[in-house]
Amino acid sequence: MVKLLLIFVGVFAPPFWARASEYVPRLPTNLAATTVSLLTVNDGSELYSRFGHTMLRFLDEANEVDFVVNWGEFDFSDPLFIPKFFRGNLIYKMGFSPTKKAIRYYRDIEHRGIVEDEIALTHLQKQKLMDKIIWNMKPENLFYPYQYFRNNCATIPRDYIDFAVGGALQKDLGGIIEPTTTYRDYARQNLSVNSFVAWGIDIIFNGDTDVPLRGWDEMFYPKKLQEHLSNLLSYDDQGLPIAGQLLLSNRRVLVDLPEFEGMALDGYYLTWVVAGIPLLIVFVSILLRRMAGKRAALRWQNRVFGIVCIWWSLTAGFFGLTHIWGWFFSLHTDLYNNLNILLFWPIDFIVLVYGLRLVIVGGYVGKERWLTRRFWSKFGAAHLVSIPFYVAIACSSLFDQDTIRVVIFMVPLSLLYYFVMVSLTWHGDSNL
């Protein structure tokens, strides 16, 4: 479970090495000669880099000004980093770096490409942007509460540019994108390089991630920030479009490296490989024995099912606890009120006891003291009753949560799992 927590943090946080820098740049004094650019870093191969990165560059060669500013710095050495992340009160900060140093890092260590686009800003707009960054540099303003979709390294520069142009970006990009996309779509797409993570995130997120995105919202993703800004005209000091002049221009590639392309086996398919196939083998073998009039389960059947129980307890139990914990103790609204809690219960962790006994002993032998066969039979039966209820709600219009893949893949697997549990415990056979 700890490993999954670390993976989850790694998905929606910058890399673990990103600690608060102490570099303070020489600020531009001649804004007329200063170029402001948007730097977009490609998606990488590692989970933390799957959503790219955004930086703003300020360049005035004559006055030896050349630095980048970003909003993705934090101190991972904080012993409460993971609890803070899940609680939703993880604090990040704005930071600076010499441009050449940042380029070397992404080129030589991360092996990720960088594209630069000059932002067409008037003198007044540059001044407003610079004033905002100077305000941000003050100790009382330096830190901010990070949120992976709504307050991150791309949304803050988006907001700052919008502030500089008098709110024109939000006005022009306030409509729903066609075809519609959602935060869940991006999570599925960008995290498909890791079967386990893409599957887990899809189960953990609730209906808040299924709301169709506006262009403004979609710019949480650095590549979409660049794309949407590229399609806009620049603005005058009154926030009106300037005909014939694009907001982004003079595009050039600072680091020319191919973008990572890769996709792992779908996590839902993988669950059937890991748990579904063993369950089918046990189920068919039990069915054949029952047809032959033999009620007692074989020890190999118990042990195979016990292995599946151990896996099930760690995954279903984790999801169930995450749904409860996120709903009541986290500030991440994407974890609230998740319909999947009807399928994955917080108490599913106790199946670990059942699984370990089956694997070690091969069944229930001797006098039962606690968590008896009757208990597990009722536990499985309760799930079998709950699952159709879950499907009915998921297929209704009561919840605006995308559960289609959970219904298609996890519901049949859950039915099979709990049916086998009930079958192995219902008759009270002496060797189970």
SEPA-215831 format. One record per residue (C-alpha): y, x, z; residue in one letter. Coordinates in pm, whole numbers, plus 50000, padded with zeros to 5 digits. Example, Ala and Ser with C-alpha at 12.3 -4.5 7.8 and 13.67 -1.06 7.14 Angstrom:
% SEPA-215831
495505123050780A;498945136750714S;
***
This chain:
% SEPA-215831
500005000050000M;502385028650079V;501755042249730K;502725008949577L;505915008349784L;506815042849654L;506055032149297I;508195001149333F;511095021849461V;510595046449177G;510835018748918V;514225005649016F;515875036349159A;517125068549003P;514825098849041P;514055110849391F;515945143349336W;519245124749291A;521095133849605R;524765130849676A;526615158949501S;529535178049648E;531145186549313Y;534755174849285V;536195177448932P;539655186048816R;541105152248729L;542995147648403P;546765149248423T;547465143448054N;545725110847972L;547145110547621A;545055141347547A;542025129547747T;539035114647572T;536945089347762V;533365085747641S;530265065747722L;527155087347764L;523855069047725T;520675086747833V;517445075947665N;514605058947847D;512185084947975G;508445086648028S;508555084748409E;508875051448588L;512265059448740Y;513635067348394S;512325036948208R;515715019648211F;517805049448100G;521085060148255H;524825056748193T;527675081148262M;531345082448173L;532755115048038R;536355126648069F;537365154847836L;540645173647797D;539735207947663E;543295221047666A;543465216048042N;539825225548110E;538845190548214V;535275181448126D;533145161848369F;530925131448390V;530965104548655V;527985082848739N;526975057349000W;523375067349058G;523465091649348E;521745087649683F;519995108349946D;516235102849935F;515825124050247S;517005094050449D;513935085250661P;514785048250623L;515105049950244F;512115027550164I;512835001050432P;516464999950320K;515444996049958F;513174966450030F;515654951850274R;518264952349998G;520854973450179N;520225006950009L;523525025249972I;524345045849662Y;527455065149574K;529595075849286M;529205112549194G;530515138548951F;528985167048756S;530225192348501P;529275178348162T;527345209348052K;525275208748370K;524375172048321A;523425178247959I;521215207748052R;519455187248315Y;518535158648084Y;517665182247799R;515665208847981D;514185190548281I;514025153748192E;513555159547815H;515625129047734R;518165124247459G;521855117247517I;524235098947287V;528025099847330E;530415072547213D;534145076147245E;535775045747406I;538955034547231A;541345028947522L;545105027547524T;547095050347751H;547575021947999L;543865013447993Q;542945049648059K;545365049848349Q;543815018248495K;540335032848457L;541385065748617M;543125047648901D;539945027948963K;537865059848979I;540405076449212I;540185045449432W;536395048749419N;536635085149533M;538125075749868K;535595079150151P;535805042350237E;535075032449874N;532655059749768L;529465041049858F;528135008149730Y;525074985649787P;522654992349502Y;520834963749325Q;518514972349036Y;519654944348801F;523124934248915R;524804964649068N;523594997248920N;524565027848717C;525355006548409A;526954975548559T;529614994948749I;530985014048446P;530784980948259R;532914965048533D;535364994048534Y;535844992948156I;536274955348180D;538904960548449F;540714985148224A;540864960347934V;541964931248149G;538644912448173G;538174909447797A;534554921947804L;533314894848034Q;535184868947833K;533694880147500D;530174886147632L;529864855747857G;527524836347630G;523734833947641I;521984858647411I;519954845447121E;517024848447116P;517034844147491T;515944872947710T;515444875648086T;515254902748348Y;511504896848360R;511284903747986D;512874937748039Y;510644945548336A;507534937248134R;508724956647832Q;510024988048000N;507334991148265L;504424986148025S;503795023748044V;502095017248379N;499514989448395S;499534985648770F;503324985148814V;504044961048527A;501384937248661W;502594939749021G;506274934948940I;505444904448729D;503734888349030I;506364898649285I;509444886049097F;510454849649129N;512304825448902G;515664842848947D;514444868548694T;513654841348439D;517214828748385V;518394834848025P;520794864148022L;524334864847894R;525464895447706G;527414904648018W;524254903648231D;522144922547976E;524384952748010M;522564961948330F;520404981248084Y;522275012247956P;521025008647598K;522294972847589K;525594983547743L;526035007447452Q;524844981747197E;527124953547311H;530174975847342L;529464989246992S;529784954146851N;533214947747004L;536674955546878L;539004975647097S;541704957747293Y;545434961247329D;547174961447665D;547214923347670Q;543424922047629G;543584910147267L;541264924746998P;542734950846765I;541654942746411A;539724970246234G;539264992446543Q;535924992946722L;535724997847097L;533155025647054L;533555051746784S;532815087846688N;529195085646797R;527435118846827R;524115130446962V;524485155347245L;520745159547302V;518525151447007D;515125143147152L;512805114847050P;512665084947278E;509425081147467F;507115054847323E;503975045447506G;502105015947647M;499255014347894A;496514988347911L;497904954548014D;497614951848393G;496164916948372Y;493364929548146Y;492844958548385L;492294935048679T;489454919048487W;487964953148417V;488244963548782V;487324930748952A;486364904948690G;483364923048539I;481734931148878P;482344895248990L;480724881348676L;477704903848727I;477304892449087V;477904856048997F;475324855448716V;472734873748926S;473204849449217I;473004819848981L;469754832448833L;468264837849178R;469294803149289R;467724788248976M;464534806649068A;464654791149415G;465714822849596K;468644816549826R;469004850449993A;471434875049833A;470304910149753L;471974939149924R;473284953749597W;474984920249527Q;476594921149871N;477764956849829R;479214951549482V;481024920849606F;482144940449912G;483804966549690I;485664938849508V;486664924149846C;488224957049953I;490254958549632W;491154921749664W;492334924850022S;494654953849937L;496174937249631T;496244900149719A;497184908350077G;499994930949962F;501384904349730F;501144877849999G;502934899150257L;505564909150001T;506284872649922H;506754864250290I;508654895850381W;510904893850076G;511664857250133W;512664860050497F;513764896050552F;515094909750222S;518484906150057L;516844908349712H;517044872449592T;514494880649320D;511834880549595L;512684846949750Y;510734814449723N;507964828349503N;505464802649382L;502714828949371N;502444827549749I;500144797549695L;497734820649514L;498124852249722F;498234845550096W;499694869450355P;496444867050554I;494344878650257D;494394913250412F;491654902250652I;489184901750362V;489094939350416L;486914933250724V;484494912650518Y;484374938050237G;483794967950462L;480924950650638R;479274941550309L;479614977050175V;478454994850493I;475784970950620V;474894952350303G;475384918450465G;475524900650799Y;472584911251015V;471884899951369G;474004878451595K;477464869851466E;480374873851705R;483574868451510W;484684862051150L;481314846251087T;479724834550762R;481044799950834R;484574814050868F;484394831550530W;482924800650369S;485874779950493K;488314807550399F;487054807950041G;486944770050024A;490564767750142A;491614790249856H;489594769649609L;491524738949722V;494884756949707S;494434771249356I;494494737849166P;497544728249371F;499204760649258Y;498334753948894V;499714718448913A;503044730449046I;503194760148808A;502674736948510C;505274712148632S;509054715048615S;509454719148991L;509774756948971F;511674775848700D;509394805948740Q;507454821848456D;503884820748586T;502084817148254I;500324850848268R;499374846048631V;497874811948547V;496004825048244I;494584856548401F;494744855348780M;493804819048840V;490374821848669P;489774855048846L;490724839749182S;488464809649123L;485584832549037L;486194854749339Y;486374826849595Y;483494807949437F;481314838749481V;482524842049842M;481574805949916V;478254809649736S;477314840049943L;478274824350276T;477544787350238W;473794787850304H;473864812350595G;471104834450452D;469664858650704S;470584890250519N;474214880650451L;
***
